[in-house]
């Protein structure tokens, strides 16, 4: 009986965790570090999408979170940013660092 209860509890926990997808929200602005002059100014996450602002133009893209990586999908192209412990997104030298504004 005890083994069966434990199995049911593990099954319920697995279902709950599978439904808990991580999601970002709010705006992240350029905090520096990019060597590219075409690095975005701002990333705004909402409703499972991200608005990427660059030189006065905004493009919407899909994104997903895999571990500490945030993958931005622009059609067939994907850019990867690392979600740092401080909550900022690090896109390396190409994209730079973005930190959340208006916490």
LOTORLUM-579322 format. One record per residue: residue in one letter; residue number from 1; z, y, x of N, C-alpha, C in turn. Coordinates in nm, 2 decimals. Layout:
BEGIN
   r     k      n.z      n.y      n.x     ca.z     ca.y     ca.x      c.z      c.y      c.x
   A   NUM        Z        Y        X        Z        Y        X        Z        Y        X
...
END
This chain:
BEGIN
   r     k      n.z      n.y      n.x     ca.z     ca.y     ca.x      c.z      c.y      c.x
   X     1     0.00    -0.12     0.08     0.00     0.00     0.00     0.00     0.13     0.09
   X     2     0.08     0.13     0.19     0.09     0.24     0.28    -0.04     0.27     0.35
   X     3    -0.10     0.16     0.39    -0.23     0.18     0.46    -0.34     0.23     0.37
   X     4    -0.34     0.19     0.24    -0.43     0.24     0.15    -0.41     0.39     0.12
   X     5    -0.29     0.43     0.11    -0.26     0.57     0.08    -0.30     0.66     0.20
   X     6    -0.27     0.61     0.32    -0.32     0.68     0.45    -0.47     0.69     0.45
   X     7    -0.54     0.58     0.41    -0.69     0.59     0.41    -0.74     0.69     0.31
   X     8    -0.68     0.70     0.19    -0.72     0.79     0.09    -0.69     0.93     0.14
   X     9    -0.58     0.96     0.21    -0.55     1.09     0.26    -0.65     1.13     0.37
   X    10    -0.69     1.04     0.46    -0.78     1.07     0.56    -0.92     1.10     0.50
   X    11    -0.96     1.03     0.39    -1.08     1.05     0.33    -1.09     1.19     0.26
   X    12    -0.98     1.23     0.19    -0.97     1.36     0.13    -0.98     1.47     0.24
   X    13    -0.91     1.45     0.35    -0.91     1.55     0.45    -1.05     1.57     0.51
   X    14    -1.12     1.46     0.53    -1.26     1.46     0.58    -1.35     1.54     0.49
   X    15    -1.34     1.52     0.36    -1.42     1.59     0.26    -1.39     1.73     0.27
   X    16    -1.27     1.77     0.27    -1.23     1.91     0.27    -1.28     1.98     0.40
   X    17    -1.27     1.92     0.51    -1.31     1.98     0.64    -1.46     1.99     0.64
   X    18    -1.53     1.89     0.59    -1.68     1.90     0.59    -1.73     2.02     0.51
   X    19    -1.66     2.06     0.40    -1.70     2.17     0.32    -1.66     2.31     0.37
   X    20    -1.58     2.31     0.48    -1.53     2.43     0.54    -1.62     2.48     0.65
   X    21    -1.73     2.54     0.62    -1.82     2.59     0.72    -1.77     2.73     0.77
   X    22    -1.78     2.75     0.90    -1.74     2.88     0.95    -1.85     2.98     0.92
   X    23    -1.81     3.10     0.89    -1.90     3.21     0.86    -1.85     3.34     0.92
   X    24    -1.95     3.42     0.97    -1.91     3.55     1.02    -1.94     3.65     0.91
   X    25    -1.87     3.77     0.92    -1.89     3.87     0.82    -1.87     4.01     0.89
   X    26    -1.93     4.11     0.84    -1.91     4.24     0.90    -2.01     4.28     1.00
   X    27    -1.99     4.40     1.06    -2.08     4.45     1.16    -2.03     4.44     1.30
   X    28    -2.12     4.40     1.39    -2.09     4.39     1.54    -2.18     4.49     1.61
   X    29    -2.13     4.58     1.68    -2.21     4.68     1.75    -2.22     4.65     1.90
   X    30    -2.32     4.70     1.96    -2.35     4.68     2.10    -2.23     4.74     2.19
   X    31    -2.17     4.66     2.27    -2.06     4.70     2.35    -2.10     4.70     2.50
   X    32    -2.23     4.68     2.53    -2.28     4.69     2.67    -2.31     4.55     2.73
   X    33    -2.36     4.56     2.85    -2.39     4.43     2.92    -2.53     4.39     2.92
   X    34    -2.61     4.45     2.83    -2.75     4.41     2.82    -2.84     4.49     2.93
   X    35    -2.93     4.41     2.99    -3.02     4.48     3.09    -3.15     4.51     3.02
   X    36    -3.17     4.46     2.90    -3.29     4.48     2.83    -3.29     4.61     2.75
   X    37    -3.39     4.68     2.75    -3.40     4.80     2.67    -3.43     4.77     2.52
   X    38    -3.46     4.65     2.49    -3.49     4.61     2.35    -3.38     4.52     2.29
   X    39    -3.25     4.53     2.35    -3.14     4.46     2.29    -3.10     4.53     2.16
   X    40    -3.06     4.45     2.06    -3.02     4.51     1.93    -2.91     4.60     1.94
   X    41    -2.90     4.70     1.85    -2.79     4.80     1.84    -2.67     4.74     1.77
   X    42    -2.71     4.66     1.66    -2.60     4.62     1.57    -2.64     4.49     1.50
   X    43    -2.55     4.40     1.48    -2.56     4.28     1.40    -2.47     4.28     1.28
   X    44    -2.52     4.27     1.16    -2.44     4.27     1.04    -2.45     4.14     0.97
   X    45    -2.34     4.06     0.96    -2.34     3.93     0.90    -2.29     3.94     0.76
   X    46    -2.37     3.88     0.66    -2.33     3.88     0.52    -2.40     3.76     0.45
   X    47    -2.34     3.70     0.36    -2.40     3.60     0.27    -2.48     3.50     0.35
   X    48    -2.43     3.45     0.46    -2.50     3.35     0.54    -2.62     3.40     0.62
   X    49    -2.64     3.53     0.62    -2.76     3.59     0.69    -2.70     3.69     0.79
   X    50    -2.79     3.74     0.88    -2.76     3.84     0.97    -2.87     3.94     0.97
   X    51    -2.83     4.07     0.96    -2.93     4.18     0.97    -2.92     4.23     1.12
   X    52    -3.03     4.23     1.19    -3.04     4.27     1.33    -3.11     4.41     1.33
   X    53    -3.03     4.51     1.38    -3.08     4.64     1.39    -3.13     4.67     1.53
   X    54    -3.25     4.72     1.55    -3.31     4.75     1.68    -3.41     4.86     1.66
   X    55    -3.38     4.97     1.74    -3.46     5.09     1.74    -3.50     5.14     1.60
   X    56    -3.39     5.15     1.51    -3.41     5.20     1.38    -3.48     5.11     1.28
   X    57    -3.50     4.99     1.32    -3.56     4.89     1.23    -3.47     4.77     1.21
   X    58    -3.45     4.72     1.09    -3.36     4.61     1.06    -3.44     4.49     1.02
   X    59    -3.41     4.37     1.08    -3.48     4.25     1.05    -3.37     4.15     1.01
   X    60    -3.39     4.07     0.90    -3.30     3.97     0.86    -3.33     3.84     0.92
   X    61    -3.23     3.76     0.96    -3.25     3.63     1.01    -3.14     3.54     0.96
   X    62    -3.16     3.41     0.98    -3.06     3.31     0.95    -2.98     3.29     1.07
   X    63    -2.86     3.24     1.05    -2.77     3.20     1.16    -2.69     3.08     1.13
   X    64    -2.65     3.02     1.23    -2.55     2.90     1.22    -2.46     2.91     1.33
   X    65    -2.34     2.85     1.31    -2.24     2.84     1.41    -2.22     2.69     1.45
   X    66    -2.24     2.67     1.58    -2.22     2.53     1.64    -2.11     2.55     1.75
   X    67    -1.99     2.51     1.72    -1.89     2.52     1.82    -1.86     2.67     1.84
   X    68    -1.87     2.71     1.97    -1.85     2.85     2.00    -1.98     2.93     2.01
   X    69    -2.09     2.86     1.97    -2.23     2.92     1.98    -2.27     2.97     1.84
   X    70    -2.32     3.10     1.84    -2.38     3.15     1.72    -2.53     3.16     1.74
   X    71    -2.60     3.08     1.66    -2.75     3.07     1.68    -2.82     3.16     1.58
   X    72    -2.90     3.26     1.62    -2.97     3.34     1.54    -3.12     3.29     1.53
   X    73    -3.17     3.26     1.41    -3.30     3.20     1.39    -3.40     3.30     1.34
   X    74    -3.49     3.33     1.42    -3.60     3.43     1.39    -3.73     3.34     1.38
   X    75    -3.76     3.29     1.26    -3.87     3.20     1.25    -3.86     3.08     1.35
   X    76    -3.96     3.06     1.43    -3.95     2.95     1.53    -3.86     2.98     1.65
   X    77    -3.82     3.11     1.66    -3.74     3.15     1.78    -3.59     3.15     1.75
   X    78    -3.51     3.11     1.85    -3.37     3.11     1.83    -3.30     3.18     1.95
   X    79    -3.21     3.27     1.92    -3.13     3.33     2.03    -2.98     3.28     2.01
   X    80    -2.92     3.26     2.12    -2.78     3.21     2.12    -2.68     3.31     2.18
   X    81    -2.57     3.33     2.10    -2.46     3.41     2.15    -2.34     3.33     2.15
   X    82    -2.25     3.36     2.24    -2.12     3.28     2.25    -2.01     3.36     2.18
   X    83    -1.94     3.30     2.09    -1.83     3.36     2.03    -1.71     3.35     2.12
   X    84    -1.66     3.47     2.17    -1.55     3.48     2.27    -1.42     3.47     2.20
   X    85    -1.32     3.44     2.27    -1.18     3.44     2.22    -1.14     3.57     2.16
   X    86    -1.19     3.68     2.21    -1.15     3.81     2.16    -1.23     3.85     2.03
   X    87    -1.32     3.76     1.98    -1.39     3.78     1.86    -1.53     3.85     1.88
   X    88    -1.56     3.89     2.01    -1.69     3.95     2.04    -1.79     3.84     2.06
   X    89    -1.92     3.88     2.04    -2.03     3.79     2.06    -2.10     3.82     2.19
   X    90    -2.12     3.73     2.28    -2.18     3.75     2.41    -2.32     3.69     2.42
   X    91    -2.42     3.77     2.43    -2.56     3.73     2.43    -2.61     3.73     2.57
   X    92    -2.52     3.74     2.67    -2.57     3.74     2.81    -2.64     3.87     2.85
   X    93    -2.71     3.87     2.96    -2.78     3.99     3.01    -2.89     4.03     2.91
   X    94    -2.95     3.94     2.84    -3.07     3.97     2.76    -3.02     4.05     2.63
   X    95    -2.92     4.00     2.57    -2.87     4.07     2.44    -2.75     4.16     2.46
   X    96    -2.67     4.13     2.56    -2.54     4.20     2.58    -2.43     4.15     2.49
   X    97    -2.32     4.23     2.48    -2.20     4.19     2.41    -2.19     4.28     2.28
   X    98    -2.15     4.21     2.17    -2.14     4.28     2.04    -1.99     4.26     2.00
   X    99    -1.92     4.36     1.96    -1.79     4.35     1.91    -1.78     4.40     1.77
   X   100    -1.69     4.34     1.69    -1.68     4.38     1.55    -1.62     4.52     1.54
   X   101    -1.68     4.59     1.44    -1.64     4.73     1.41    -1.57     4.73     1.28
   X   102    -1.48     4.82     1.26    -1.41     4.84     1.13    -1.33     4.72     1.09
   X   103    -1.25     4.67     1.18    -1.16     4.55     1.15    -1.08     4.59     1.04
END
